[in-house]
Amino acid sequence: MVWEWCIKRVTQENYIEFSYEWRDLDEISPNLRRAVLAAEDQRFLSHNGFDFIELKKAVDDIKAGKKRRGASTITMQAARSLFLVPWRSIIRKAIEAYYTVFMELFWGKKRILEIYLNTVDWGIATVGAEAAAQRYFSCSAKDLTKPQAAILAAILPSPHTWSPTKPESYVRARQKRIIRDMRLMPLL
């Protein structure tokens, strides 16, 4: 949010007011917590910030000439959202790894998930679970239903391209998979 504000001030573009309200983890629907784990990082509780299984799959896909895919964990994404500017570079990735190690050392998994859910980008001027719930479903983050939570998690790879209110077939298919996988996710 700070980065966007700075860019808008320097470029003299109109600043879009961000919708943002922090919510403690227990004020965020268990449905959304499980949906995000199912969609973004199913091994969240069993790794220490880096999912080497997903990293290997991503490297193998690159070697095979397949479409690139992310291997960032929830901790890595929270580190990026909290501490870093949004451009891509190998230096930023190294700094992200540094912050990931420290987050995993000093914060518990519940705190990391809480920070992630409050800092994740869910579309234009929509940061965090409460803002997404309000914008897309006119409800509080604590009241999100299973289908609502799953569709929000389904758009996370590309929240500025995909819509939870007008989802294309690919997003609907992701939503169905996430709903199926949610029952396997622990409640944090």
PyMOL commands that place a pseudoatom at each C-alpha (Angstrom):
pseudoatom trace, name=CA, resn=MET, resi=1, chain=A, elem=C, hetatm=0, pos=[0.000, 0.000, 0.000]
pseudoatom trace, name=CA, resn=VAL, resi=2, chain=A, elem=C, hetatm=0, pos=[2.836, 2.370, 0.860]
pseudoatom trace, name=CA, resn=TRP, resi=3, chain=A, elem=C, hetatm=0, pos=[4.616, 1.538, -2.387]
pseudoatom trace, name=CA, resn=GLU, resi=4, chain=A, elem=C, hetatm=0, pos=[1.462, 2.194, -4.439]
pseudoatom trace, name=CA, resn=TRP, resi=5, chain=A, elem=C, hetatm=0, pos=[0.909, 5.495, -2.621]
pseudoatom trace, name=CA, resn=CYS, resi=6, chain=A, elem=C, hetatm=0, pos=[4.500, 6.591, -3.365]
pseudoatom trace, name=CA, resn=ILE, resi=7, chain=A, elem=C, hetatm=0, pos=[4.247, 5.672, -7.045]
pseudoatom trace, name=CA, resn=LYS, resi=8, chain=A, elem=C, hetatm=0, pos=[0.970, 7.553, -7.433]
pseudoatom trace, name=CA, resn=ARG, resi=9, chain=A, elem=C, hetatm=0, pos=[2.447, 10.647, -5.733]
pseudoatom trace, name=CA, resn=VAL, resi=10, chain=A, elem=C, hetatm=0, pos=[5.559, 10.666, -7.921]
pseudoatom trace, name=CA, resn=THR, resi=11, chain=A, elem=C, hetatm=0, pos=[3.695, 10.021, -11.179]
pseudoatom trace, name=CA, resn=GLN, resi=12, chain=A, elem=C, hetatm=0, pos=[0.870, 12.418, -10.273]
pseudoatom trace, name=CA, resn=GLU, resi=13, chain=A, elem=C, hetatm=0, pos=[-1.703, 9.716, -11.024]
pseudoatom trace, name=CA, resn=ASN, resi=14, chain=A, elem=C, hetatm=0, pos=[-4.928, 9.641, -9.070]
pseudoatom trace, name=CA, resn=TYR, resi=15, chain=A, elem=C, hetatm=0, pos=[-4.473, 7.721, -5.867]
pseudoatom trace, name=CA, resn=ILE, resi=16, chain=A, elem=C, hetatm=0, pos=[-7.039, 5.006, -5.258]
pseudoatom trace, name=CA, resn=GLU, resi=17, chain=A, elem=C, hetatm=0, pos=[-7.967, 4.842, -1.602]
pseudoatom trace, name=CA, resn=PHE, resi=18, chain=A, elem=C, hetatm=0, pos=[-7.178, 1.395, -0.230]
pseudoatom trace, name=CA, resn=SER, resi=19, chain=A, elem=C, hetatm=0, pos=[-9.773, -0.566, 1.659]
pseudoatom trace, name=CA, resn=TYR, resi=20, chain=A, elem=C, hetatm=0, pos=[-8.001, -2.058, 4.656]
pseudoatom trace, name=CA, resn=GLU, resi=21, chain=A, elem=C, hetatm=0, pos=[-8.846, -3.250, 8.147]
pseudoatom trace, name=CA, resn=TRP, resi=22, chain=A, elem=C, hetatm=0, pos=[-6.665, -5.557, 10.228]
pseudoatom trace, name=CA, resn=ARG, resi=23, chain=A, elem=C, hetatm=0, pos=[-8.383, -8.639, 11.632]
pseudoatom trace, name=CA, resn=ASP, resi=24, chain=A, elem=C, hetatm=0, pos=[-7.017, -11.012, 14.266]
pseudoatom trace, name=CA, resn=LEU, resi=25, chain=A, elem=C, hetatm=0, pos=[-6.861, -14.595, 13.054]
pseudoatom trace, name=CA, resn=ASP, resi=26, chain=A, elem=C, hetatm=0, pos=[-9.884, -15.603, 15.134]
pseudoatom trace, name=CA, resn=GLU, resi=27, chain=A, elem=C, hetatm=0, pos=[-11.862, -12.820, 13.394]
pseudoatom trace, name=CA, resn=ILE, resi=28, chain=A, elem=C, hetatm=0, pos=[-11.248, -14.431, 9.987]
pseudoatom trace, name=CA, resn=SER, resi=29, chain=A, elem=C, hetatm=0, pos=[-13.499, -17.256, 8.848]
pseudoatom trace, name=CA, resn=PRO, resi=30, chain=A, elem=C, hetatm=0, pos=[-12.109, -20.766, 9.365]
pseudoatom trace, name=CA, resn=ASN, resi=31, chain=A, elem=C, hetatm=0, pos=[-13.330, -21.345, 5.802]
pseudoatom trace, name=CA, resn=LEU, resi=32, chain=A, elem=C, hetatm=0, pos=[-10.939, -18.707, 4.458]
pseudoatom trace, name=CA, resn=ARG, resi=33, chain=A, elem=C, hetatm=0, pos=[-8.035, -19.955, 6.560]
pseudoatom trace, name=CA, resn=ARG, resi=34, chain=A, elem=C, hetatm=0, pos=[-8.506, -23.501, 5.246]
pseudoatom trace, name=CA, resn=ALA, resi=35, chain=A, elem=C, hetatm=0, pos=[-9.134, -22.327, 1.673]
pseudoatom trace, name=CA, resn=VAL, resi=36, chain=A, elem=C, hetatm=0, pos=[-5.919, -20.319, 1.571]
pseudoatom trace, name=CA, resn=LEU, resi=37, chain=A, elem=C, hetatm=0, pos=[-3.919, -23.234, 2.966]
pseudoatom trace, name=CA, resn=ALA, resi=38, chain=A, elem=C, hetatm=0, pos=[-5.502, -25.564, 0.388]
pseudoatom trace, name=CA, resn=ALA, resi=39, chain=A, elem=C, hetatm=0, pos=[-4.802, -23.179, -2.475]
pseudoatom trace, name=CA, resn=GLU, resi=40, chain=A, elem=C, hetatm=0, pos=[-1.463, -21.641, -1.563]
pseudoatom trace, name=CA, resn=ASP, resi=41, chain=A, elem=C, hetatm=0, pos=[0.545, -23.890, 0.751]
pseudoatom trace, name=CA, resn=GLN, resi=42, chain=A, elem=C, hetatm=0, pos=[-0.780, -27.311, 1.738]
pseudoatom trace, name=CA, resn=ARG, resi=43, chain=A, elem=C, hetatm=0, pos=[2.437, -28.202, 3.590]
pseudoatom trace, name=CA, resn=PHE, resi=44, chain=A, elem=C, hetatm=0, pos=[2.459, -24.923, 5.569]
pseudoatom trace, name=CA, resn=LEU, resi=45, chain=A, elem=C, hetatm=0, pos=[2.592, -26.653, 8.961]
pseudoatom trace, name=CA, resn=SER, resi=46, chain=A, elem=C, hetatm=0, pos=[5.285, -29.137, 7.979]
pseudoatom trace, name=CA, resn=HIS, resi=47, chain=A, elem=C, hetatm=0, pos=[7.941, -26.882, 6.430]
pseudoatom trace, name=CA, resn=ASN, resi=48, chain=A, elem=C, hetatm=0, pos=[10.127, -24.145, 7.866]
pseudoatom trace, name=CA, resn=GLY, resi=49, chain=A, elem=C, hetatm=0, pos=[9.287, -21.466, 5.331]
pseudoatom trace, name=CA, resn=PHE, resi=50, chain=A, elem=C, hetatm=0, pos=[10.525, -23.243, 2.206]
pseudoatom trace, name=CA, resn=ASP, resi=51, chain=A, elem=C, hetatm=0, pos=[8.654, -26.075, 0.484]
pseudoatom trace, name=CA, resn=PHE, resi=52, chain=A, elem=C, hetatm=0, pos=[11.446, -27.967, -1.248]
pseudoatom trace, name=CA, resn=ILE, resi=53, chain=A, elem=C, hetatm=0, pos=[8.975, -30.374, -2.861]
pseudoatom trace, name=CA, resn=GLU, resi=54, chain=A, elem=C, hetatm=0, pos=[7.232, -27.485, -4.663]
pseudoatom trace, name=CA, resn=LEU, resi=55, chain=A, elem=C, hetatm=0, pos=[10.575, -25.837, -5.476]
pseudoatom trace, name=CA, resn=LYS, resi=56, chain=A, elem=C, hetatm=0, pos=[11.753, -29.061, -7.154]
pseudoatom trace, name=CA, resn=LYS, resi=57, chain=A, elem=C, hetatm=0, pos=[8.500, -29.306, -9.145]
pseudoatom trace, name=CA, resn=ALA, resi=58, chain=A, elem=C, hetatm=0, pos=[8.879, -25.699, -10.295]
pseudoatom trace, name=CA, resn=VAL, resi=59, chain=A, elem=C, hetatm=0, pos=[12.486, -26.313, -11.398]
pseudoatom trace, name=CA, resn=ASP, resi=60, chain=A, elem=C, hetatm=0, pos=[11.474, -29.539, -13.168]
pseudoatom trace, name=CA, resn=ASP, resi=61, chain=A, elem=C, hetatm=0, pos=[8.700, -27.667, -15.017]
pseudoatom trace, name=CA, resn=ILE, resi=62, chain=A, elem=C, hetatm=0, pos=[11.195, -25.037, -16.189]
pseudoatom trace, name=CA, resn=LYS, resi=63, chain=A, elem=C, hetatm=0, pos=[13.599, -27.735, -17.375]
pseudoatom trace, name=CA, resn=ALA, resi=64, chain=A, elem=C, hetatm=0, pos=[10.771, -29.475, -19.251]
pseudoatom trace, name=CA, resn=GLY, resi=65, chain=A, elem=C, hetatm=0, pos=[9.796, -26.220, -20.961]
pseudoatom trace, name=CA, resn=LYS, resi=66, chain=A, elem=C, hetatm=0, pos=[6.424, -26.086, -19.229]
pseudoatom trace, name=CA, resn=LYS, resi=67, chain=A, elem=C, hetatm=0, pos=[4.690, -22.921, -18.080]
pseudoatom trace, name=CA, resn=ARG, resi=68, chain=A, elem=C, hetatm=0, pos=[6.384, -21.353, -15.065]
pseudoatom trace, name=CA, resn=ARG, resi=69, chain=A, elem=C, hetatm=0, pos=[4.623, -21.676, -11.757]
pseudoatom trace, name=CA, resn=GLY, resi=70, chain=A, elem=C, hetatm=0, pos=[5.241, -20.308, -8.324]
pseudoatom trace, name=CA, resn=ALA, resi=71, chain=A, elem=C, hetatm=0, pos=[6.688, -22.209, -5.400]
pseudoatom trace, name=CA, resn=SER, resi=72, chain=A, elem=C, hetatm=0, pos=[6.425, -19.488, -2.773]
pseudoatom trace, name=CA, resn=THR, resi=73, chain=A, elem=C, hetatm=0, pos=[5.102, -20.531, 0.594]
pseudoatom trace, name=CA, resn=ILE, resi=74, chain=A, elem=C, hetatm=0, pos=[2.683, -18.481, 2.669]
pseudoatom trace, name=CA, resn=THR, resi=75, chain=A, elem=C, hetatm=0, pos=[5.641, -17.334, 4.787]
pseudoatom trace, name=CA, resn=MET, resi=76, chain=A, elem=C, hetatm=0, pos=[7.568, -16.209, 1.702]
pseudoatom trace, name=CA, resn=GLN, resi=77, chain=A, elem=C, hetatm=0, pos=[4.533, -14.352, 0.371]
pseudoatom trace, name=CA, resn=ALA, resi=78, chain=A, elem=C, hetatm=0, pos=[3.938, -12.693, 3.749]
pseudoatom trace, name=CA, resn=ALA, resi=79, chain=A, elem=C, hetatm=0, pos=[7.591, -11.605, 3.864]
pseudoatom trace, name=CA, resn=ARG, resi=80, chain=A, elem=C, hetatm=0, pos=[7.262, -10.141, 0.372]
pseudoatom trace, name=CA, resn=SER, resi=81, chain=A, elem=C, hetatm=0, pos=[4.023, -8.310, 1.182]
pseudoatom trace, name=CA, resn=LEU, resi=82, chain=A, elem=C, hetatm=0, pos=[5.228, -7.003, 4.517]
pseudoatom trace, name=CA, resn=PHE, resi=83, chain=A, elem=C, hetatm=0, pos=[8.818, -5.975, 3.831]
pseudoatom trace, name=CA, resn=LEU, resi=84, chain=A, elem=C, hetatm=0, pos=[9.519, -5.713, 0.097]
pseudoatom trace, name=CA, resn=VAL, resi=85, chain=A, elem=C, hetatm=0, pos=[8.594, -3.659, -2.946]
pseudoatom trace, name=CA, resn=PRO, resi=86, chain=A, elem=C, hetatm=0, pos=[6.660, -5.444, -5.697]
pseudoatom trace, name=CA, resn=TRP, resi=87, chain=A, elem=C, hetatm=0, pos=[9.241, -5.745, -8.472]
pseudoatom trace, name=CA, resn=ARG, resi=88, chain=A, elem=C, hetatm=0, pos=[10.817, -9.051, -9.401]
pseudoatom trace, name=CA, resn=SER, resi=89, chain=A, elem=C, hetatm=0, pos=[14.550, -9.702, -9.192]
pseudoatom trace, name=CA, resn=ILE, resi=90, chain=A, elem=C, hetatm=0, pos=[16.959, -12.285, -7.867]
pseudoatom trace, name=CA, resn=ILE, resi=91, chain=A, elem=C, hetatm=0, pos=[18.082, -9.797, -5.203]
pseudoatom trace, name=CA, resn=ARG, resi=92, chain=A, elem=C, hetatm=0, pos=[14.525, -9.339, -3.974]
pseudoatom trace, name=CA, resn=LYS, resi=93, chain=A, elem=C, hetatm=0, pos=[14.092, -13.129, -3.873]
pseudoatom trace, name=CA, resn=ALA, resi=94, chain=A, elem=C, hetatm=0, pos=[17.245, -13.440, -1.736]
pseudoatom trace, name=CA, resn=ILE, resi=95, chain=A, elem=C, hetatm=0, pos=[16.005, -10.749, 0.664]
pseudoatom trace, name=CA, resn=GLU, resi=96, chain=A, elem=C, hetatm=0, pos=[12.615, -12.493, 0.759]
pseudoatom trace, name=CA, resn=ALA, resi=97, chain=A, elem=C, hetatm=0, pos=[14.379, -15.732, 1.769]
pseudoatom trace, name=CA, resn=TYR, resi=98, chain=A, elem=C, hetatm=0, pos=[16.238, -13.850, 4.531]
pseudoatom trace, name=CA, resn=TYR, resi=99, chain=A, elem=C, hetatm=0, pos=[13.002, -12.463, 5.983]
pseudoatom trace, name=CA, resn=THR, resi=100, chain=A, elem=C, hetatm=0, pos=[11.333, -15.873, 5.613]
pseudoatom trace, name=CA, resn=VAL, resi=101, chain=A, elem=C, hetatm=0, pos=[13.970, -17.475, 7.836]
pseudoatom trace, name=CA, resn=PHE, resi=102, chain=A, elem=C, hetatm=0, pos=[13.509, -14.849, 10.529]
pseudoatom trace, name=CA, resn=MET, resi=103, chain=A, elem=C, hetatm=0, pos=[9.717, -14.976, 10.386]
pseudoatom trace, name=CA, resn=GLU, resi=104, chain=A, elem=C, hetatm=0, pos=[9.800, -18.750, 10.829]
pseudoatom trace, name=CA, resn=LEU, resi=105, chain=A, elem=C, hetatm=0, pos=[12.292, -18.441, 13.707]
pseudoatom trace, name=CA, resn=PHE, resi=106, chain=A, elem=C, hetatm=0, pos=[10.478, -15.782, 15.691]
pseudoatom trace, name=CA, resn=TRP, resi=107, chain=A, elem=C, hetatm=0, pos=[6.778, -16.100, 14.826]
pseudoatom trace, name=CA, resn=GLY, resi=108, chain=A, elem=C, hetatm=0, pos=[4.491, -19.090, 15.072]
pseudoatom trace, name=CA, resn=LYS, resi=109, chain=A, elem=C, hetatm=0, pos=[2.485, -20.436, 12.149]
pseudoatom trace, name=CA, resn=LYS, resi=110, chain=A, elem=C, hetatm=0, pos=[-0.710, -18.776, 13.406]
pseudoatom trace, name=CA, resn=ARG, resi=111, chain=A, elem=C, hetatm=0, pos=[0.966, -15.359, 13.454]
pseudoatom trace, name=CA, resn=ILE, resi=112, chain=A, elem=C, hetatm=0, pos=[2.428, -15.883, 9.983]
pseudoatom trace, name=CA, resn=LEU, resi=113, chain=A, elem=C, hetatm=0, pos=[-0.977, -16.889, 8.596]
pseudoatom trace, name=CA, resn=GLU, resi=114, chain=A, elem=C, hetatm=0, pos=[-2.612, -13.908, 10.309]
pseudoatom trace, name=CA, resn=ILE, resi=115, chain=A, elem=C, hetatm=0, pos=[-0.069, -11.537, 8.761]
pseudoatom trace, name=CA, resn=TYR, resi=116, chain=A, elem=C, hetatm=0, pos=[-0.480, -13.147, 5.347]
pseudoatom trace, name=CA, resn=LEU, resi=117, chain=A, elem=C, hetatm=0, pos=[-4.281, -12.899, 5.438]
pseudoatom trace, name=CA, resn=ASN, resi=118, chain=A, elem=C, hetatm=0, pos=[-4.067, -9.236, 6.436]
pseudoatom trace, name=CA, resn=THR, resi=119, chain=A, elem=C, hetatm=0, pos=[-1.482, -8.224, 3.827]
pseudoatom trace, name=CA, resn=VAL, resi=120, chain=A, elem=C, hetatm=0, pos=[-2.375, -10.296, 0.779]
pseudoatom trace, name=CA, resn=ASP, resi=121, chain=A, elem=C, hetatm=0, pos=[-3.420, -8.415, -2.369]
pseudoatom trace, name=CA, resn=TRP, resi=122, chain=A, elem=C, hetatm=0, pos=[-6.950, -9.346, -3.455]
pseudoatom trace, name=CA, resn=GLY, resi=123, chain=A, elem=C, hetatm=0, pos=[-7.310, -6.916, -6.340]
pseudoatom trace, name=CA, resn=ILE, resi=124, chain=A, elem=C, hetatm=0, pos=[-7.216, -3.215, -7.050]
pseudoatom trace, name=CA, resn=ALA, resi=125, chain=A, elem=C, hetatm=0, pos=[-7.050, -1.277, -3.765]
pseudoatom trace, name=CA, resn=THR, resi=126, chain=A, elem=C, hetatm=0, pos=[-8.081, -4.409, -1.844]
pseudoatom trace, name=CA, resn=VAL, resi=127, chain=A, elem=C, hetatm=0, pos=[-5.576, -5.580, 0.731]
pseudoatom trace, name=CA, resn=GLY, resi=128, chain=A, elem=C, hetatm=0, pos=[-6.346, -8.227, 3.328]
pseudoatom trace, name=CA, resn=ALA, resi=129, chain=A, elem=C, hetatm=0, pos=[-9.180, -10.601, 4.115]
pseudoatom trace, name=CA, resn=GLU, resi=130, chain=A, elem=C, hetatm=0, pos=[-11.561, -8.015, 5.559]
pseudoatom trace, name=CA, resn=ALA, resi=131, chain=A, elem=C, hetatm=0, pos=[-11.267, -5.725, 2.543]
pseudoatom trace, name=CA, resn=ALA, resi=132, chain=A, elem=C, hetatm=0, pos=[-11.817, -8.649, 0.153]
pseudoatom trace, name=CA, resn=ALA, resi=133, chain=A, elem=C, hetatm=0, pos=[-14.868, -9.897, 2.053]
pseudoatom trace, name=CA, resn=GLN, resi=134, chain=A, elem=C, hetatm=0, pos=[-16.361, -6.404, 2.148]
pseudoatom trace, name=CA, resn=ARG, resi=135, chain=A, elem=C, hetatm=0, pos=[-15.596, -5.604, -1.497]
pseudoatom trace, name=CA, resn=TYR, resi=136, chain=A, elem=C, hetatm=0, pos=[-16.691, -8.840, -3.110]
pseudoatom trace, name=CA, resn=PHE, resi=137, chain=A, elem=C, hetatm=0, pos=[-19.376, -10.200, -0.766]
pseudoatom trace, name=CA, resn=SER, resi=138, chain=A, elem=C, hetatm=0, pos=[-20.485, -7.250, 1.427]
pseudoatom trace, name=CA, resn=CYS, resi=139, chain=A, elem=C, hetatm=0, pos=[-19.749, -9.191, 4.591]
pseudoatom trace, name=CA, resn=SER, resi=140, chain=A, elem=C, hetatm=0, pos=[-17.082, -9.431, 7.246]
pseudoatom trace, name=CA, resn=ALA, resi=141, chain=A, elem=C, hetatm=0, pos=[-14.113, -11.788, 6.833]
pseudoatom trace, name=CA, resn=LYS, resi=142, chain=A, elem=C, hetatm=0, pos=[-15.415, -13.800, 9.793]
pseudoatom trace, name=CA, resn=ASP, resi=143, chain=A, elem=C, hetatm=0, pos=[-18.671, -14.554, 7.921]
pseudoatom trace, name=CA, resn=LEU, resi=144, chain=A, elem=C, hetatm=0, pos=[-17.268, -15.906, 4.647]
pseudoatom trace, name=CA, resn=THR, resi=145, chain=A, elem=C, hetatm=0, pos=[-18.892, -19.143, 3.553]
pseudoatom trace, name=CA, resn=LYS, resi=146, chain=A, elem=C, hetatm=0, pos=[-16.980, -22.101, 2.166]
pseudoatom trace, name=CA, resn=PRO, resi=147, chain=A, elem=C, hetatm=0, pos=[-17.753, -21.240, -1.507]
pseudoatom trace, name=CA, resn=GLN, resi=148, chain=A, elem=C, hetatm=0, pos=[-16.903, -17.545, -0.954]
pseudoatom trace, name=CA, resn=ALA, resi=149, chain=A, elem=C, hetatm=0, pos=[-13.643, -18.403, 0.783]
pseudoatom trace, name=CA, resn=ALA, resi=150, chain=A, elem=C, hetatm=0, pos=[-12.682, -20.887, -1.920]
pseudoatom trace, name=CA, resn=ILE, resi=151, chain=A, elem=C, hetatm=0, pos=[-13.310, -18.425, -4.751]
pseudoatom trace, name=CA, resn=LEU, resi=152, chain=A, elem=C, hetatm=0, pos=[-11.227, -15.775, -2.976]
pseudoatom trace, name=CA, resn=ALA, resi=153, chain=A, elem=C, hetatm=0, pos=[-8.390, -18.273, -2.597]
pseudoatom trace, name=CA, resn=ALA, resi=154, chain=A, elem=C, hetatm=0, pos=[-8.828, -19.329, -6.232]
pseudoatom trace, name=CA, resn=ILE, resi=155, chain=A, elem=C, hetatm=0, pos=[-7.977, -15.859, -7.551]
pseudoatom trace, name=CA, resn=LEU, resi=156, chain=A, elem=C, hetatm=0, pos=[-4.845, -15.359, -5.412]
pseudoatom trace, name=CA, resn=PRO, resi=157, chain=A, elem=C, hetatm=0, pos=[-2.335, -16.267, -8.104]
pseudoatom trace, name=CA, resn=SER, resi=158, chain=A, elem=C, hetatm=0, pos=[-3.641, -13.377, -10.212]
pseudoatom trace, name=CA, resn=PRO, resi=159, chain=A, elem=C, hetatm=0, pos=[-6.044, -11.124, -8.275]
pseudoatom trace, name=CA, resn=HIS, resi=160, chain=A, elem=C, hetatm=0, pos=[-5.781, -8.272, -10.770]
pseudoatom trace, name=CA, resn=THR, resi=161, chain=A, elem=C, hetatm=0, pos=[-6.767, -10.557, -13.659]
pseudoatom trace, name=CA, resn=TRP, resi=162, chain=A, elem=C, hetatm=0, pos=[-9.334, -12.925, -12.170]
pseudoatom trace, name=CA, resn=SER, resi=163, chain=A, elem=C, hetatm=0, pos=[-12.580, -11.978, -10.483]
pseudoatom trace, name=CA, resn=PRO, resi=164, chain=A, elem=C, hetatm=0, pos=[-14.346, -13.770, -7.636]
pseudoatom trace, name=CA, resn=THR, resi=165, chain=A, elem=C, hetatm=0, pos=[-17.660, -12.201, -8.648]
pseudoatom trace, name=CA, resn=LYS, resi=166, chain=A, elem=C, hetatm=0, pos=[-17.407, -12.993, -12.374]
pseudoatom trace, name=CA, resn=PRO, resi=167, chain=A, elem=C, hetatm=0, pos=[-15.165, -16.063, -12.404]
pseudoatom trace, name=CA, resn=GLU, resi=168, chain=A, elem=C, hetatm=0, pos=[-14.115, -17.693, -15.621]
pseudoatom trace, name=CA, resn=SER, resi=169, chain=A, elem=C, hetatm=0, pos=[-14.251, -21.472, -15.947]
pseudoatom trace, name=CA, resn=TYR, resi=170, chain=A, elem=C, hetatm=0, pos=[-10.626, -21.935, -14.832]
pseudoatom trace, name=CA, resn=VAL, resi=171, chain=A, elem=C, hetatm=0, pos=[-11.287, -20.041, -11.595]
pseudoatom trace, name=CA, resn=ARG, resi=172, chain=A, elem=C, hetatm=0, pos=[-14.472, -22.082, -10.977]
pseudoatom trace, name=CA, resn=ALA, resi=173, chain=A, elem=C, hetatm=0, pos=[-12.490, -25.289, -11.464]
pseudoatom trace, name=CA, resn=ARG, resi=174, chain=A, elem=C, hetatm=0, pos=[-9.872, -24.048, -8.961]
pseudoatom trace, name=CA, resn=GLN, resi=175, chain=A, elem=C, hetatm=0, pos=[-12.672, -23.187, -6.530]
pseudoatom trace, name=CA, resn=LYS, resi=176, chain=A, elem=C, hetatm=0, pos=[-14.046, -26.738, -6.731]
pseudoatom trace, name=CA, resn=ARG, resi=177, chain=A, elem=C, hetatm=0, pos=[-10.596, -28.255, -6.148]
pseudoatom trace, name=CA, resn=ILE, resi=178, chain=A, elem=C, hetatm=0, pos=[-9.994, -25.934, -3.199]
pseudoatom trace, name=CA, resn=ILE, resi=179, chain=A, elem=C, hetatm=0, pos=[-13.358, -26.848, -1.628]
pseudoatom trace, name=CA, resn=ARG, resi=180, chain=A, elem=C, hetatm=0, pos=[-12.435, -30.530, -1.998]
pseudoatom trace, name=CA, resn=ASP, resi=181, chain=A, elem=C, hetatm=0, pos=[-8.985, -29.964, -0.446]
pseudoatom trace, name=CA, resn=MET, resi=182, chain=A, elem=C, hetatm=0, pos=[-10.234, -27.736, 2.396]
pseudoatom trace, name=CA, resn=ARG, resi=183, chain=A, elem=C, hetatm=0, pos=[-11.430, -30.727, 4.404]
pseudoatom trace, name=CA, resn=LEU, resi=184, chain=A, elem=C, hetatm=0, pos=[-7.821, -31.963, 4.550]
pseudoatom trace, name=CA, resn=MET, resi=185, chain=A, elem=C, hetatm=0, pos=[-6.500, -28.678, 5.936]
pseudoatom trace, name=CA, resn=PRO, resi=186, chain=A, elem=C, hetatm=0, pos=[-6.036, -28.077, 9.660]
pseudoatom trace, name=CA, resn=LEU, resi=187, chain=A, elem=C, hetatm=0, pos=[-7.712, -25.192, 11.419]
pseudoatom trace, name=CA, resn=LEU, resi=188, chain=A, elem=C, hetatm=0, pos=[-5.213, -22.631, 12.635]
for i in range(1, 188): cmd.bond("trace and resi %d" % i, "trace and resi %d" % (i + 1))
show_as sticks, trace
zoom trace
